[in-house]
Amino acid sequence: MSRFDRALTWIENGIAGVALGGAAIMAIVQVVLRYVFNTIIFWSEEAVIYLVILSTFVGAVIALRHNEHVGVNILAVFLGERGKRVLAALSGLLVALYCGVFGALGWVMITEPAARTVVTPAMKMPLWVVQLALPIGLTLMFLRALEMVYRVVRYGRGFPESEKEEHGEDAR
């Protein structure tokens, strides 16, 4: 595993783990406070929603790394090894193009004046902080898609994690 891959994996797993773990803890605390102590944290529901959104965007990147996205492989069934590699490279390029364009637009979106002045209803947090989930997730997926294309072109295969898992080996 390359240094780039290790760093990206660490970032992805860290963000997704902290966001999803934080959402779970916040939801549990809120339930306990509501039903045991008859009180609430008024902003907790909003925080849980935003943390789940962030973990979903980053979780999509992790799914790409493990080749777990839903795909239509009807064309790949009729192709040879070379055709499958070309198809995988084209697929990765399309994912990179989509994520690159919309990720860049996401970074522009959070710099707009409206994003700087609007705040969330309960937490009173600037909206651009919440909207960061989109460009962060799409930028990470853009990098993973480019890495996938590089691996397919250079080595003729995708991510090691997905190939090890396909052959029943431990992916760690």
C-alpha positions as CSV (number, residue, x, y, z in Angstrom):
1,M,0.0,0.0,0.0
2,S,1.5,3.3,-1.0
3,R,2.0,6.2,1.3
4,F,-0.7,8.2,-0.5
5,D,-3.1,5.3,-0.2
6,R,-2.4,4.8,3.5
7,A,-2.9,8.6,4.2
8,L,-6.1,8.7,2.2
9,T,-7.4,5.6,3.8
10,W,-6.6,7.0,7.3
11,I,-8.4,10.3,6.5
12,E,-11.4,8.6,5.0
13,N,-11.8,6.1,7.9
14,G,-11.1,8.8,10.5
15,I,-13.7,11.2,9.2
16,A,-16.4,8.5,8.6
17,G,-15.7,6.9,12.0
18,V,-15.8,10.1,14.0
19,A,-18.9,11.4,12.2
20,L,-20.9,8.2,12.4
21,G,-19.7,7.5,16.0
22,G,-20.5,11.1,17.0
23,A,-24.0,10.8,15.5
24,A,-24.6,7.5,17.3
25,I,-23.4,8.8,20.6
26,M,-25.4,12.0,20.2
27,A,-28.6,10.1,19.4
28,I,-28.2,7.7,22.4
29,V,-27.5,10.6,24.7
30,Q,-30.5,12.4,23.4
31,V,-32.8,9.4,24.0
32,V,-31.5,8.9,27.5
33,L,-31.9,12.6,28.4
34,R,-35.4,12.6,26.9
35,Y,-36.8,9.5,28.5
36,V,-34.8,9.3,31.8
37,F,-34.2,12.9,32.7
38,N,-37.1,14.5,30.8
39,T,-34.9,17.1,29.2
40,I,-33.4,17.6,25.7
41,I,-30.4,19.1,23.9
42,F,-32.3,21.2,21.4
43,W,-29.7,21.1,18.7
44,S,-28.8,17.4,18.9
45,E,-31.2,16.2,16.2
46,E,-29.7,18.7,13.7
47,A,-26.2,17.7,14.7
48,V,-27.0,14.0,14.2
49,I,-28.4,14.7,10.7
50,Y,-25.4,16.7,9.7
51,L,-23.0,14.1,11.0
52,V,-24.8,11.3,9.2
53,I,-24.7,13.3,5.9
54,L,-20.9,13.7,6.3
55,S,-20.4,10.0,7.1
56,T,-22.6,9.1,4.0
57,F,-20.4,11.2,1.7
58,V,-17.2,9.8,3.1
59,G,-18.7,6.3,3.3
60,A,-19.3,6.4,-0.5
61,V,-15.6,6.9,-0.9
62,I,-14.8,3.9,1.3
63,A,-17.3,1.9,-0.8
64,L,-15.5,2.9,-4.0
65,R,-12.2,1.8,-2.4
66,H,-13.7,-1.6,-1.6
67,N,-15.5,-1.8,-5.0
68,E,-18.8,-2.0,-3.2
69,H,-20.8,0.5,-5.3
70,V,-23.8,-0.8,-7.2
71,G,-22.7,-1.4,-10.8
72,V,-24.2,-2.8,-14.0
73,N,-21.8,-5.3,-15.4
74,I,-23.8,-6.6,-18.3
75,L,-21.2,-5.2,-20.7
76,A,-18.2,-6.6,-18.8
77,V,-19.6,-10.1,-19.1
78,F,-19.1,-10.0,-22.8
79,L,-15.6,-8.5,-22.8
80,G,-12.2,-10.1,-22.5
81,E,-9.5,-9.1,-19.9
82,R,-8.3,-6.1,-22.0
83,G,-11.9,-4.9,-22.6
84,K,-12.7,-5.2,-18.9
85,R,-9.6,-3.1,-18.1
86,V,-10.6,-0.4,-20.6
87,L,-14.1,-0.4,-19.2
88,A,-12.8,-0.1,-15.7
89,A,-10.5,2.8,-16.7
90,L,-13.3,4.6,-18.5
91,S,-15.6,4.1,-15.6
92,G,-13.0,5.5,-13.2
93,L,-12.5,8.5,-15.5
94,L,-16.2,9.2,-15.6
95,V,-16.4,9.0,-11.8
96,A,-13.4,11.3,-11.6
97,L,-14.9,13.8,-14.1
98,Y,-18.3,13.9,-12.2
99,C,-16.7,14.2,-8.8
100,G,-14.1,16.7,-10.0
101,V,-16.8,19.0,-11.6
102,F,-19.3,18.8,-8.7
103,G,-16.6,18.8,-6.1
104,A,-15.1,22.0,-7.5
105,L,-18.6,23.5,-7.6
106,G,-19.1,22.5,-4.0
107,W,-15.9,24.4,-3.0
108,V,-17.3,27.4,-4.9
109,M,-20.7,27.0,-3.2
110,I,-19.2,27.3,0.3
111,T,-17.3,30.5,-0.6
112,E,-20.5,32.2,-1.8
113,P,-21.6,35.1,0.3
114,A,-25.0,33.5,1.0
115,A,-23.3,30.5,2.5
116,R,-21.3,32.8,4.8
117,T,-24.3,34.6,6.1
118,V,-26.9,31.9,6.5
119,V,-26.9,29.8,9.7
120,T,-28.5,26.5,10.6
121,P,-31.8,26.7,12.5
122,A,-31.0,25.1,15.8
123,M,-27.2,25.2,16.1
124,K,-26.8,28.7,14.6
125,M,-23.7,27.3,12.8
126,P,-22.7,28.9,9.5
127,L,-24.3,26.9,6.7
128,W,-21.0,26.5,4.8
129,V,-19.7,24.3,7.6
130,V,-22.5,21.9,7.0
131,Q,-22.1,22.1,3.2
132,L,-18.4,21.1,3.5
133,A,-19.6,17.5,3.4
134,L,-20.2,17.8,-0.3
135,P,-16.9,19.1,-1.5
136,I,-14.9,17.0,1.0
137,G,-16.7,13.8,0.0
138,L,-16.5,14.5,-3.7
139,T,-12.8,15.5,-3.5
140,L,-11.9,12.3,-1.7
141,M,-13.9,10.3,-4.3
142,F,-12.2,12.2,-7.1
143,L,-8.8,11.2,-5.7
144,R,-9.9,7.6,-5.3
145,A,-11.3,7.4,-8.8
146,L,-8.0,8.8,-10.2
147,E,-6.1,6.2,-8.1
148,M,-8.4,3.5,-9.5
149,V,-7.7,4.5,-13.1
150,Y,-3.9,4.6,-12.4
151,R,-4.0,1.1,-10.9
152,V,-6.0,-0.3,-13.8
153,V,-3.7,1.3,-16.4
154,R,-0.5,0.6,-14.6
155,Y,-1.2,-2.9,-13.0
156,G,-4.3,-4.1,-14.9
157,R,-6.3,-4.3,-11.7
158,G,-8.2,-2.0,-9.3
159,F,-7.8,-1.6,-5.6
160,P,-6.0,-4.4,-3.6
161,E,-8.7,-4.4,-0.9
162,S,-11.5,-5.3,-3.4
163,E,-9.4,-8.0,-5.1
164,K,-8.3,-9.6,-1.9
165,E,-11.9,-9.7,-0.7
166,E,-13.1,-11.2,-4.0
167,H,-10.6,-14.1,-3.5
168,G,-11.6,-14.6,0.1
169,E,-8.3,-13.2,1.6
170,D,-8.1,-10.9,4.5
171,A,-8.0,-7.3,3.1
172,R,-6.0,-5.9,6.0
